[in-house]
Each structure stands twice: as structure tokens, then as C-alpha cells.
Amino acid sequence: MPHYTGGARWWPILPLRAKAAAFARFVVVEHTLFALPFAYAGAFLAAGGWPGGAKAFWITVAMFGARSAALGLNRIIDRHIDARNPRTRDRELPAGRLSLAEAWAFTLACLGLLTLAAWRLNPLCLKLVPVAVAALVVYPYAKRFTWTCHYWMVPAQAFAPLGGWIAVTGRFELAPVLLGLAVGLWIAGFDILYALQDLEFDRASGLHSLPASVGVPAALLVSRLTHVVVVGLLAALAAVAGLGAPFYAALALAALLLAYQHSLVSPRDLSAAARAFNVNLAVGPLLFLGIVADVLA
């Protein structure tokens, strides 16, 4: 009989851990911070405070499912492009750490989680699932056809605060629409900056990112103007929802972060594009805390 050492009995667990880590990298799970705080913000605004443990749990499940499915679809649809791009060829699908079948299974499971959570929340949430999924599918294809591709993610991203609100109220209203547009345009604005990393590759491959289509100076200007509109929409949200000083303070800090992000990148120096992108990780939690502080004040 073979002799097993003390540590060898754990050999089946190690591949499972490695696979779990590969799935986490596949969907960049930490980037859930971009959208999840806004789903909570929509729920807090709708409920006028804590929406309850059950609502919060299913909103979290829905957002994890939607966000993971969105990036899973993006990675699957773009796998051939990613394999040719030096920046992305080490991603899980091109590098072979996940098979296409595994990627599809994980993505469909995440869509299942989204559907289950929507069903548990209310009928309108469930009815909107196909609309949300359609929005998730359109964005990855858009850059093949149009320089407006960054803005095709606005409907998908707007579903975070809209979904949080509808999960509580079961209806549409102006306040979550304003917040949803602000979130979608905020993400579109920094997606333009993110695309600077692939400027030469996009041009050589015939992809229509804004920087590749109109040039760096014009793309930077459009990104900045987009974020100016975002600040205006958030100010309009404050007026419509009756938010006060705590939210305005958070909004001022968020505006400073956006300004700092844009100060990092210039037409003469694109090397800080990735660092500028990471600044956005603080914006969502900051605005969420501002809304919570205001609602609970």
C-alpha cells in the first residue's frame, strides 16, 4: 500500500482552492465595490433607513450574481481579443486556468443567483431580470462597432441603485433614476480612462474605444465632462430626495476624488491610467456612507 505523509491527505483541497481563486480573479470579485454600495444606497433611500435583514441579504445575492455574470459574459465574449492583447493575455480564459465550459457554468450559475434573488425580492425585480441580462450582453460587443461603447454600460450599471430601490418599494421613482444615471455615467467616464491602457492595441485591432477613435485629448475631455454631469446628477438627487449636509459633504469629497483621478492622466503621460482607475474604488462606499448618514440623521 502507498504510504501517505501527514500533509498529503489534503491534496484534493489544493486544486479546489486554486480553482476558487481562479474564479475570483475571473470576475475580479473585489470590483463589486463599484456597484454594491449603490444598490444598498437605493435600498436605504427607499426604506428611509435599514431595509431589513432579508431585503439586504437578497439584494447582496442579486448584486453578486449580476456583477459576476456581467464580467463573466465580458470575459467569455472577449476571450479571443484578450488572447491577442499583451495586457490581458494572462487572464484566466486565455491563459487556460479556466476552460470555456467552466467559465460558462460559473456565469450561468451567477445568472441563476440573480434570478433567484429577484424572485425572492418582488415580482417587478423578477420581470426586470431579462432586461438587465440584455444590457449585460450588449456592452462587450459595442466596442466592435461604435466609439460610444463606454456609454452602453450605463443601463446595466444603473440597475444597481434602481434594483435596490425597487427591491424595497416595487416601483420606479425619480430619485433612483437620477442615482442610476449618475452611477452609470460615473463608470462610463472612468472606463474611458481605463481604455487608455489599450490605445495602440485597439487601433491596431479595429476596436472603437473612445481614445482610439477620437484621440487622447478629446477622450480625456469627454471623460471629464461626463464626471461633471455625474456631480450635477448627484446634486439633483439630493434636491429630489431631500438629502442634506452629510450627503453634500460626501459628494464634495467624491468630486475631489474624481478631480484627482483626472489630474493623474494627461495626453503626454498615460502611465497612470491604471492608478487613476483604482481611485474609483473609494467613490461608491463614500457616497453610500453619505446617504446612510443623511438618512439616519
The 8 nearest C-alpha neighbors of each residue, nearest first, counted from 0:
[[1, 2, 3, 4, 8, 7, 5, 6],
 [2, 0, 3, 4, 7, 8, 5, 6],
 [1, 3, 0, 4, 7, 5, 8, 6],
 [4, 2, 7, 1, 5, 8, 6, 0],
 [3, 5, 7, 6, 2, 8, 1, 9],
 [4, 6, 7, 8, 3, 9, 2, 10],
 [7, 5, 8, 4, 9, 10, 3, 13],
 [8, 6, 4, 9, 10, 5, 3, 11],
 [7, 9, 6, 10, 5, 3, 4, 11],
 [10, 8, 7, 12, 11, 6, 13, 5],
 [9, 11, 7, 12, 8, 13, 14, 6],
 [12, 10, 13, 9, 14, 15, 8, 7],
 [13, 11, 15, 10, 9, 14, 16, 17],
 [12, 14, 16, 15, 10, 11, 17, 9],
 [15, 13, 17, 16, 12, 18, 11, 10],
 [16, 14, 18, 12, 13, 17, 19, 11],
 [17, 15, 19, 13, 14, 18, 20, 12],
 [16, 18, 14, 20, 15, 19, 21, 13],
 [19, 17, 21, 15, 20, 16, 14, 22],
 [20, 18, 16, 22, 21, 17, 15, 23],
 [19, 21, 23, 17, 18, 22, 16, 24],
 [20, 22, 18, 24, 19, 23, 25, 17],
 [21, 23, 25, 19, 24, 20, 18, 26],
 [24, 22, 20, 28, 25, 21, 26, 27],
 [25, 23, 27, 21, 22, 26, 20, 28],
 [24, 26, 22, 23, 27, 91, 21, 71],
 [25, 27, 28, 70, 24, 67, 23, 71],
 [28, 26, 24, 29, 25, 30, 23, 31],
 [27, 29, 26, 23, 30, 31, 24, 67],
 [30, 28, 31, 27, 32, 23, 26, 33],
 [31, 29, 32, 28, 33, 27, 280, 34],
 [30, 32, 33, 29, 28, 34, 35, 66],
 [33, 31, 30, 35, 34, 29, 280, 36],
 [34, 32, 31, 30, 283, 280, 35, 36],
 [33, 35, 37, 32, 36, 31, 159, 38],
 [34, 36, 38, 37, 32, 31, 33, 62],
 [37, 35, 39, 38, 284, 287, 283, 34],
 [38, 36, 40, 160, 39, 35, 34, 159],
 [37, 39, 160, 163, 159, 35, 41, 40],
 [38, 40, 42, 36, 37, 41, 163, 43],
 [41, 39, 37, 43, 38, 42, 287, 36],
 [42, 40, 160, 164, 163, 38, 44, 39],
 [41, 43, 163, 164, 39, 45, 40, 44],
 [44, 42, 48, 40, 46, 45, 41, 47],
 [45, 43, 47, 41, 42, 46, 40, 48],
 [44, 46, 42, 164, 43, 47, 41, 167],
 [47, 45, 43, 48, 50, 44, 42, 167],
 [46, 48, 44, 43, 45, 294, 49, 295],
 [49, 47, 43, 46, 294, 50, 295, 44],
 [48, 50, 51, 43, 46, 47, 42, 52],
 [51, 49, 46, 48, 54, 43, 42, 55],
 [52, 50, 54, 49, 53, 55, 56, 48],
 [51, 53, 55, 54, 56, 50, 49, 57],
 [52, 54, 56, 55, 51, 57, 50, 58],
 [55, 53, 57, 56, 51, 52, 58, 50],
 [54, 56, 52, 58, 53, 57, 59, 51],
 [57, 55, 53, 59, 54, 58, 52, 60],
 [58, 56, 60, 116, 59, 54, 55, 61],
 [57, 59, 61, 55, 60, 56, 54, 62],
 [60, 58, 56, 62, 57, 61, 63, 55],
 [59, 61, 57, 63, 58, 62, 64, 116],
 [62, 60, 113, 58, 64, 116, 59, 63],
 [63, 61, 65, 59, 64, 60, 66, 58],
 [64, 62, 60, 66, 61, 65, 67, 59],
 [65, 63, 109, 113, 61, 112, 67, 62],
 [64, 66, 62, 68, 67, 63, 113, 69],
 [65, 67, 69, 63, 68, 64, 62, 70],
 [66, 68, 64, 70, 69, 26, 65, 63],
 [69, 67, 106, 71, 65, 109, 66, 70],
 [70, 68, 66, 72, 67, 135, 71, 65],
 [69, 71, 73, 26, 67, 72, 68, 74],
 [70, 72, 68, 74, 73, 106, 69, 26],
 [73, 71, 75, 69, 70, 74, 76, 68],
 [72, 74, 70, 76, 71, 139, 75, 77],
 [73, 75, 77, 71, 72, 76, 78, 70],
 [76, 74, 72, 78, 77, 73, 71, 102],
 [75, 77, 73, 74, 78, 72, 139, 140],
 [78, 76, 74, 80, 75, 79, 81, 73],
 [77, 79, 81, 75, 80, 74, 76, 82],
 [80, 78, 82, 81, 77, 83, 93, 76],
 [79, 81, 77, 83, 82, 78, 84, 88],
 [82, 80, 78, 87, 84, 88, 79, 83],
 [81, 83, 88, 93, 79, 80, 84, 78],
 [84, 82, 80, 81, 88, 85, 79, 87],
 [83, 85, 81, 87, 86, 88, 82, 80],
 [86, 84, 88, 87, 83, 82, 81, 89],
 [87, 85, 84, 88, 89, 197, 81, 196],
 [86, 88, 81, 89, 84, 90, 85, 82],
 [87, 89, 82, 81, 85, 90, 93, 84],
 [90, 88, 94, 87, 93, 91, 86, 82],
 [91, 89, 88, 87, 93, 92, 94, 25],
 [90, 92, 96, 94, 97, 93, 25, 95],
 [91, 93, 95, 97, 94, 90, 98, 96],
 [94, 92, 82, 95, 88, 90, 91, 78],
 [95, 93, 89, 91, 92, 96, 90, 88],
 [94, 96, 92, 97, 93, 91, 98, 90],
 [97, 95, 91, 94, 92, 98, 21, 18],
 [98, 96, 95, 92, 91, 101, 102, 99],
 [97, 99, 101, 100, 95, 102, 92, 96],
 [98, 100, 102, 101, 103, 97, 92, 75],
 [101, 99, 103, 98, 102, 104, 97, 105],
 [102, 100, 104, 98, 99, 103, 105, 97],
 [101, 103, 99, 105, 100, 104, 106, 98],
 [102, 104, 106, 100, 101, 105, 107, 99],
 [105, 103, 101, 107, 102, 106, 100, 108],
 [104, 106, 108, 102, 103, 107, 101, 109],
 [107, 105, 68, 103, 109, 108, 71, 104],
 [106, 108, 110, 104, 109, 105, 103, 111],
 [109, 107, 111, 105, 106, 110, 104, 112],
 [108, 110, 64, 112, 106, 111, 107, 68],
 [111, 109, 107, 113, 112, 108, 64, 68],
 [110, 112, 108, 114, 109, 113, 115, 107],
 [113, 111, 109, 115, 64, 110, 114, 116],
 [114, 112, 61, 64, 110, 116, 111, 115],
 [113, 115, 111, 117, 112, 116, 118, 110],
 [116, 114, 112, 118, 117, 113, 111, 119],
 [115, 117, 119, 61, 57, 113, 118, 114],
 [118, 116, 125, 124, 114, 120, 119, 115],
 [119, 117, 115, 125, 116, 120, 121, 114],
 [118, 120, 116, 117, 121, 115, 57, 125],
 [119, 121, 117, 118, 166, 116, 124, 57],
 [120, 122, 124, 123, 118, 119, 166, 117],
 [123, 121, 125, 124, 126, 118, 120, 117],
 [124, 122, 126, 125, 121, 169, 127, 165],
 [125, 123, 117, 127, 122, 121, 126, 166],
 [124, 126, 117, 118, 122, 123, 127, 128],
 [127, 125, 123, 124, 128, 122, 129, 130],
 [126, 128, 130, 124, 125, 129, 123, 131],
 [127, 129, 131, 130, 125, 126, 132, 114],
 [130, 128, 132, 131, 127, 133, 126, 125],
 [131, 129, 133, 127, 128, 132, 134, 126],
 [130, 132, 128, 134, 129, 133, 155, 127],
 [133, 131, 135, 129, 134, 130, 128, 136],
 [134, 132, 130, 136, 135, 131, 129, 137],
 [133, 135, 155, 131, 132, 137, 136, 154],
 [134, 136, 132, 133, 69, 137, 155, 138],
 [135, 137, 133, 134, 138, 132, 139, 72],
 [138, 136, 134, 140, 135, 139, 133, 141],
 [137, 139, 141, 151, 140, 152, 136, 135],
 [140, 138, 73, 141, 137, 136, 142, 76],
 [141, 139, 138, 137, 143, 142, 136, 144],
 [142, 140, 148, 138, 143, 144, 139, 145],
 [143, 141, 207, 148, 144, 145, 140, 206],
 [142, 144, 206, 141, 140, 207, 145, 205],
 [143, 145, 142, 141, 207, 146, 206, 140],
 [146, 144, 147, 207, 142, 148, 141, 143],
 [145, 147, 207, 209, 208, 148, 212, 142],
 [148, 146, 145, 149, 150, 209, 151, 208],
 [149, 147, 141, 142, 151, 146, 150, 145],
 [150, 148, 187, 151, 147, 152, 190, 191],
 [151, 149, 152, 153, 148, 187, 147, 184],
 [150, 152, 148, 138, 153, 149, 154, 147],
 [151, 153, 150, 155, 138, 154, 149, 156],
 [152, 154, 183, 156, 150, 151, 155, 157],
 [155, 153, 157, 156, 152, 134, 158, 183],
 [156, 154, 134, 152, 157, 153, 158, 135],
 [155, 157, 183, 153, 158, 154, 159, 152],
 [158, 156, 179, 154, 183, 159, 155, 180],
 [157, 159, 161, 162, 156, 155, 160, 179],
 [158, 160, 38, 162, 157, 161, 156, 37],
 [161, 159, 38, 41, 37, 163, 162, 179],
 [162, 160, 158, 164, 175, 163, 159, 165],
 [161, 163, 165, 159, 158, 160, 164, 166],
 [164, 162, 42, 38, 41, 160, 166, 161],
 [163, 165, 41, 42, 161, 45, 162, 166],
 [166, 164, 169, 168, 162, 167, 170, 163],
 [167, 165, 163, 164, 120, 162, 169, 168],
 [166, 168, 165, 164, 169, 42, 45, 46],
 [169, 167, 165, 170, 166, 164, 45, 46],
 [168, 170, 165, 166, 123, 167, 121, 171],
 [169, 171, 165, 168, 172, 123, 164, 166],
 [172, 170, 165, 173, 169, 175, 161, 176],
 [173, 171, 174, 175, 176, 170, 164, 161],
 [172, 174, 176, 175, 177, 171, 239, 236],
 [173, 175, 177, 176, 236, 172, 240, 239],
 [176, 174, 178, 161, 177, 173, 179, 160],
 [175, 177, 179, 173, 174, 178, 180, 161],
 [178, 176, 180, 174, 175, 179, 236, 232],
 [177, 179, 175, 181, 176, 180, 182, 174],
 [178, 180, 157, 176, 182, 181, 177, 160],
 [179, 181, 183, 177, 182, 178, 157, 184],
 [182, 180, 229, 178, 184, 179, 183, 232],
 [183, 181, 185, 179, 180, 184, 157, 178],
 [182, 184, 153, 156, 180, 157, 186, 185],
 [183, 185, 187, 181, 186, 182, 188, 153],
 [186, 184, 182, 188, 183, 187, 226, 181],
 [185, 187, 183, 189, 188, 184, 190, 182],
 [188, 186, 184, 190, 149, 150, 185, 189],
 [189, 187, 222, 185, 186, 190, 191, 225],
 [188, 190, 192, 191, 186, 187, 193, 276],
 [189, 191, 193, 187, 192, 188, 186, 194],
 [192, 190, 194, 189, 193, 188, 222, 187],
 [191, 193, 189, 190, 194, 195, 272, 276],
 [192, 194, 190, 195, 191, 272, 196, 189],
 [193, 195, 191, 196, 192, 197, 190, 198],
 [196, 194, 198, 197, 193, 192, 210, 272],
 [195, 197, 194, 198, 193, 272, 269, 273],
 [198, 196, 200, 195, 194, 199, 201, 86],
 [197, 199, 195, 201, 211, 200, 196, 202],
 [200, 198, 202, 201, 197, 203, 211, 196],
 [199, 201, 203, 197, 202, 198, 204, 84],
 [202, 200, 206, 204, 198, 203, 199, 197],
 [201, 203, 199, 205, 204, 200, 211, 206],
 [202, 204, 200, 201, 205, 199, 206, 198],
 [205, 203, 201, 202, 206, 200, 199, 80],
 [204, 206, 202, 203, 201, 207, 143, 200],
 [207, 205, 201, 143, 204, 142, 208, 202],
 [206, 208, 146, 142, 145, 212, 143, 211],
 [209, 207, 146, 211, 210, 142, 212, 206],
 [208, 210, 146, 212, 211, 218, 213, 207],
 [211, 209, 214, 215, 218, 212, 208, 213],
 [210, 212, 208, 209, 198, 202, 214, 213],
 [213, 211, 209, 210, 207, 214, 208, 146],
 [212, 214, 210, 209, 211, 217, 218, 215],
 [215, 213, 210, 211, 217, 216, 212, 218],
 [214, 216, 210, 218, 217, 266, 219, 213],
 [217, 215, 219, 218, 266, 214, 220, 265],
 [218, 216, 220, 219, 215, 214, 213, 221],
 [219, 217, 215, 221, 210, 220, 216, 209],
 [220, 218, 222, 216, 217, 221, 215, 223],
 [219, 221, 217, 223, 218, 222, 224, 216],
 [222, 220, 218, 224, 223, 219, 225, 217],
 [223, 221, 188, 225, 219, 220, 224, 218],
 [224, 222, 220, 226, 225, 221, 219, 227],
 [225, 223, 227, 221, 226, 222, 220, 228],
 [226, 224, 222, 228, 223, 227, 188, 221],
 [225, 227, 229, 223, 228, 224, 185, 188],
 [228, 226, 224, 230, 229, 225, 223, 231],
 [227, 229, 231, 225, 226, 230, 232, 224],
 [230, 228, 226, 181, 232, 227, 231, 185],
 [229, 231, 233, 227, 228, 232, 234, 226],
 [230, 232, 228, 234, 229, 233, 235, 227],
 [233, 231, 235, 229, 234, 230, 181, 177],
 [234, 232, 236, 230, 235, 231, 229, 237],
 [233, 235, 231, 237, 236, 232, 230, 238],
 [236, 234, 232, 238, 233, 237, 239, 231],
 [237, 235, 233, 239, 234, 238, 174, 240],
 [238, 236, 242, 234, 240, 235, 239, 241],
 [237, 239, 235, 241, 236, 240, 234, 242],
 [240, 238, 236, 237, 241, 235, 174, 173],
 [241, 239, 237, 242, 238, 236, 174, 44],
 [242, 240, 238, 237, 239, 243, 236, 293],
 [243, 241, 237, 240, 246, 293, 238, 244],
 [242, 244, 246, 245, 247, 293, 241, 237],
 [243, 245, 247, 246, 248, 242, 293, 249],
 [246, 244, 248, 293, 289, 247, 243, 292],
 [245, 247, 289, 249, 248, 290, 244, 243],
 [248, 246, 250, 244, 249, 245, 251, 243],
 [247, 249, 251, 245, 246, 250, 244, 252],
 [250, 248, 246, 289, 252, 247, 251, 286],
 [249, 251, 247, 253, 248, 252, 246, 254],
 [250, 252, 254, 248, 249, 253, 247, 255],
 [253, 251, 255, 249, 254, 250, 256, 248],
 [252, 254, 250, 256, 255, 251, 282, 249],
 [255, 253, 257, 251, 256, 252, 250, 258],
 [254, 256, 258, 252, 253, 257, 259, 251],
 [257, 255, 259, 253, 254, 258, 260, 252],
 [256, 258, 260, 254, 259, 255, 253, 261],
 [257, 259, 255, 261, 260, 256, 254, 262],
 [260, 258, 262, 256, 257, 261, 255, 263],
 [261, 259, 275, 257, 258, 262, 263, 256],
 [262, 260, 258, 263, 259, 264, 257, 223],
 [261, 263, 259, 260, 264, 258, 265, 275],
 [264, 262, 261, 260, 271, 275, 259, 265],
 [265, 263, 262, 269, 261, 271, 268, 272],
 [264, 266, 268, 267, 269, 263, 262, 219],
 [267, 265, 268, 216, 215, 269, 264, 219],
 [266, 268, 265, 269, 264, 215, 270, 216],
 [269, 267, 265, 270, 266, 264, 271, 263],
 [270, 268, 271, 264, 272, 265, 266, 267],
 [269, 271, 268, 272, 264, 273, 196, 274],
 [270, 272, 274, 269, 273, 264, 263, 275],
 [271, 273, 275, 274, 270, 269, 193, 192],
 [274, 272, 276, 275, 271, 277, 193, 196],
 [275, 273, 271, 277, 276, 272, 278, 263],
 [276, 274, 260, 272, 278, 273, 277, 271],
 [275, 277, 273, 274, 278, 279, 272, 193],
 [278, 276, 274, 279, 275, 280, 273, 281],
 [279, 277, 275, 280, 276, 281, 260, 274],
 [280, 278, 282, 277, 281, 276, 283, 33],
 [279, 281, 278, 277, 282, 33, 32, 283],
 [282, 280, 279, 284, 283, 285, 278, 277],
 [281, 283, 285, 279, 253, 280, 284, 286],
 [282, 284, 286, 285, 36, 281, 33, 287],
 [285, 283, 287, 286, 36, 282, 281, 288],
 [286, 284, 282, 288, 283, 287, 281, 249],
 [287, 285, 289, 283, 288, 249, 284, 290],
 [286, 288, 284, 290, 289, 40, 285, 36],
 [289, 287, 291, 285, 290, 286, 292, 284],
 [288, 290, 246, 286, 249, 292, 287, 245],
 [289, 291, 293, 287, 288, 246, 292, 294],
 [292, 290, 288, 294, 293, 289, 295, 287],
 [293, 291, 289, 295, 290, 294, 296, 288],
 [294, 292, 290, 296, 245, 291, 295, 246],
 [293, 295, 291, 296, 292, 48, 290, 47],
 [296, 294, 292, 293, 291, 48, 47, 290],
 [295, 293, 294, 292, 291, 245, 243, 290]]
